[in-house]
Amino acid sequence: MANCCEDKSCEISAMRGKHERVLWIVLAINAVMFVVEGWAGLNAHSTSLLADALDMLGDALVYGFSLFVLERSERWKASAALVKGCFMLMFGLGVLGEAIYKIFNLVMPTVETMGLIGGLALLANLTCFFLLYRHREDNLNMSSTWLCSRNDLIANVGVLMAAAASYALTSRWPDLIVGVIIASVFIRSALHVLHQSIQAMHTPLAKDHSL
């Protein structure tokens, strides 16, 4: 029995070590891409690139929270997921606000920059997605982190579609439409993560009251 417990302890420690290595890698990728996309979005006057850059920043903060709770209790992890859900909701609403603002400010984005940087962001997020995929069912913390990565891929494809459509139609509307779609996806995912984390936080309390 003692050996069984020791083996289990080693297994948990090994899993935490794997989580930490993966999260540091995806944190670095997102931090770098935030700077790259933010700079490109400002110069290209692209709402979708700026939105994706803010998402990269949000993810970097999310992964930082994930690293913070790796060796903490399940309640701490549920609290971190709650904070991550709030970040996702905040950035989703931010993207929606940016799209609405651009409706009244007529600026045509630079589609060549959108396509180039959007492709680079897609490659970066595909790397993060596959790094996180194998850990998506380990715990709530890693599950919500993987969910963020999945949403990033949707946003990246949206940016590329916006670039192609803006080029073909010579219009700023595809950029704005993609912004609204990204916001909708983020808001829905944020509500899902918030629901899961609140449930996880209340489950131990229910158990305690039943004793």
C-alpha positions as CSV (number, residue, x, y, z in Angstrom):
1,M,0.0,0.0,0.0
2,A,2.9,2.4,0.9
3,N,4.6,1.7,-2.4
4,C,1.3,2.3,-4.2
5,C,0.9,5.7,-2.6
6,E,4.5,6.6,-3.3
7,D,4.0,5.6,-7.0
8,K,0.9,7.7,-7.2
9,S,2.7,10.6,-5.7
10,C,5.5,10.3,-8.2
11,E,2.9,10.1,-11.0
12,I,1.2,13.3,-9.9
13,S,4.6,15.1,-9.5
14,A,5.6,14.0,-13.0
15,M,2.3,15.2,-14.5
16,R,2.7,18.6,-12.8
17,G,6.2,18.8,-14.2
18,K,4.9,18.1,-17.7
19,H,2.2,20.7,-17.3
20,E,4.7,23.3,-16.2
21,R,7.0,22.7,-19.1
22,V,4.1,22.9,-21.6
23,L,2.6,26.0,-20.1
24,W,6.0,27.9,-20.1
25,I,6.4,27.1,-23.8
26,V,2.9,28.3,-24.8
27,L,3.3,31.3,-22.5
28,A,6.4,32.4,-24.3
29,I,4.8,31.8,-27.8
30,N,1.7,33.9,-26.9
31,A,3.8,36.7,-25.3
32,V,5.9,37.1,-28.5
33,M,2.9,36.9,-30.8
34,F,1.1,39.6,-28.7
35,V,3.9,42.0,-29.6
36,V,4.1,40.9,-33.2
37,E,0.4,41.0,-33.9
38,G,-0.2,44.2,-31.9
39,W,2.4,46.1,-33.8
40,A,1.2,44.7,-37.1
41,G,-2.5,45.4,-36.3
42,L,-1.8,49.0,-35.4
43,N,0.2,49.6,-38.6
44,A,-2.3,47.7,-40.8
45,H,-5.4,49.3,-39.2
46,S,-6.8,45.8,-38.8
47,T,-9.5,45.2,-36.1
48,S,-9.1,41.4,-36.4
49,L,-5.3,41.5,-36.0
50,L,-5.6,43.8,-32.9
51,A,-8.3,41.6,-31.5
52,D,-6.1,38.5,-32.0
53,A,-3.2,40.3,-30.4
54,L,-5.2,41.1,-27.3
55,D,-6.3,37.5,-27.2
56,M,-2.6,36.5,-27.3
57,L,-2.0,38.8,-24.3
58,G,-5.0,37.3,-22.5
59,D,-3.7,33.8,-23.1
60,A,-0.3,34.7,-21.8
61,L,-2.0,35.9,-18.6
62,V,-4.1,32.8,-18.5
63,Y,-1.1,30.5,-18.8
64,G,0.6,32.5,-16.1
65,F,-2.4,31.8,-13.8
66,S,-2.2,28.2,-14.8
67,L,1.5,28.0,-13.7
68,F,0.6,29.7,-10.4
69,V,-1.9,27.0,-9.4
70,L,0.0,23.9,-10.7
71,E,0.9,22.7,-7.1
72,R,-2.1,24.1,-5.4
73,S,-5.4,22.5,-4.3
74,E,-8.4,21.8,-6.6
75,R,-10.2,24.8,-5.1
76,W,-7.3,27.0,-6.1
77,K,-7.4,25.6,-9.6
78,A,-11.2,26.2,-9.8
79,S,-10.5,29.8,-8.7
80,A,-7.9,30.2,-11.4
81,A,-10.3,28.9,-14.0
82,L,-12.9,31.5,-12.8
83,V,-10.3,34.3,-13.3
84,K,-9.5,32.9,-16.7
85,G,-13.2,32.9,-17.6
86,C,-13.4,36.5,-16.6
87,F,-10.4,37.4,-18.8
88,M,-12.0,35.6,-21.8
89,L,-15.2,37.5,-21.2
90,M,-13.5,40.8,-20.9
91,F,-11.5,40.4,-24.1
92,G,-14.6,39.1,-25.9
93,L,-16.5,42.2,-25.0
94,G,-13.4,44.3,-25.9
95,V,-13.3,42.8,-29.4
96,L,-17.0,43.5,-29.8
97,G,-16.6,47.1,-28.7
98,E,-13.6,47.6,-31.1
99,A,-15.7,46.3,-34.0
100,I,-18.6,48.7,-33.2
101,Y,-16.1,51.6,-32.9
102,K,-14.7,50.8,-36.4
103,I,-18.1,50.9,-37.9
104,F,-18.1,54.7,-37.4
105,N,-14.4,55.1,-38.4
106,L,-13.9,54.3,-42.1
107,V,-10.4,52.8,-42.4
108,M,-9.4,50.1,-44.9
109,P,-7.1,47.5,-43.4
110,T,-3.8,46.5,-45.1
111,V,-4.8,43.0,-46.3
112,E,-1.3,41.9,-47.1
113,T,-0.2,42.4,-43.5
114,M,-3.3,40.7,-42.3
115,G,-2.6,37.6,-44.4
116,L,1.1,37.4,-43.5
117,I,0.8,38.0,-39.7
118,G,-2.5,36.0,-39.6
119,G,-0.7,33.0,-41.1
120,L,2.2,33.3,-38.6
121,A,-0.3,33.5,-35.7
122,L,-2.1,30.4,-37.0
123,L,1.2,28.5,-37.1
124,A,2.0,29.6,-33.5
125,N,-1.4,28.6,-32.2
126,L,-1.3,25.2,-33.9
127,T,1.9,24.6,-32.0
128,C,0.2,25.6,-28.7
129,F,-2.9,23.5,-29.5
130,F,-1.0,20.3,-30.1
131,L,1.2,20.8,-27.0
132,L,-1.9,21.3,-24.8
133,Y,-4.1,18.6,-26.5
134,R,-2.7,15.6,-24.7
135,H,-3.3,17.3,-21.3
136,R,-6.8,18.7,-21.9
137,E,-8.5,16.1,-19.7
138,D,-5.9,16.1,-16.8
139,N,-7.8,18.6,-14.7
140,L,-10.1,21.6,-15.0
141,N,-7.2,24.0,-15.2
142,M,-5.6,22.3,-18.2
143,S,-9.1,21.8,-19.8
144,S,-9.9,25.5,-19.7
145,T,-6.4,26.3,-20.9
146,W,-6.8,24.0,-23.9
147,L,-10.2,25.6,-24.6
148,C,-8.4,29.0,-24.9
149,S,-6.0,27.5,-27.5
150,R,-8.9,26.0,-29.5
151,N,-10.6,29.4,-29.7
152,D,-7.3,30.9,-30.9
153,L,-7.3,28.7,-33.9
154,I,-10.9,29.8,-34.8
155,A,-9.8,33.4,-34.5
156,N,-6.7,32.8,-36.6
157,V,-8.7,31.3,-39.4
158,G,-11.2,34.1,-39.1
159,V,-8.4,36.7,-39.6
160,L,-7.2,34.9,-42.8
161,M,-10.7,34.7,-44.1
162,A,-11.2,38.4,-43.4
163,A,-7.9,39.2,-45.2
164,A,-9.0,37.2,-48.3
165,A,-12.5,38.7,-48.4
166,S,-11.3,42.3,-47.8
167,Y,-8.9,41.8,-50.7
168,A,-11.5,40.3,-53.0
169,L,-14.2,42.9,-52.2
170,T,-12.0,45.9,-51.4
171,S,-14.0,46.3,-48.3
172,R,-13.4,46.9,-44.5
173,W,-16.6,44.9,-43.6
174,P,-15.0,41.4,-43.5
175,D,-12.6,42.7,-40.9
176,L,-15.4,44.0,-38.8
177,I,-17.6,40.9,-39.2
178,V,-14.7,38.6,-38.1
179,G,-14.3,40.8,-35.0
180,V,-17.9,40.3,-34.1
181,I,-17.6,36.5,-34.6
182,I,-14.5,36.3,-32.5
183,A,-16.2,38.2,-29.7
184,S,-19.2,35.9,-29.9
185,V,-17.0,32.8,-29.6
186,F,-15.0,34.2,-26.7
187,I,-18.1,35.3,-24.8
188,R,-19.7,31.9,-25.2
189,S,-16.5,30.1,-24.1
190,A,-16.0,32.5,-21.2
191,L,-19.5,31.7,-19.9
192,H,-18.8,27.9,-20.3
193,V,-15.5,28.2,-18.3
194,L,-17.2,30.4,-15.6
195,H,-20.0,27.9,-15.3
196,Q,-17.6,25.0,-14.9
197,S,-15.4,26.8,-12.4
198,I,-18.3,27.9,-10.2
199,Q,-19.6,24.3,-10.1
200,A,-16.2,23.0,-9.1
201,M,-15.9,25.6,-6.4
202,H,-19.3,24.7,-4.9
203,T,-18.8,20.9,-5.1
204,P,-16.5,20.6,-2.1
205,L,-18.8,22.9,-0.1
206,A,-21.7,20.5,-0.8
207,K,-19.6,17.6,0.4
208,D,-18.6,19.3,3.5
209,H,-22.2,20.1,4.4
210,S,-23.2,16.5,3.9
211,L,-20.7,15.3,6.6
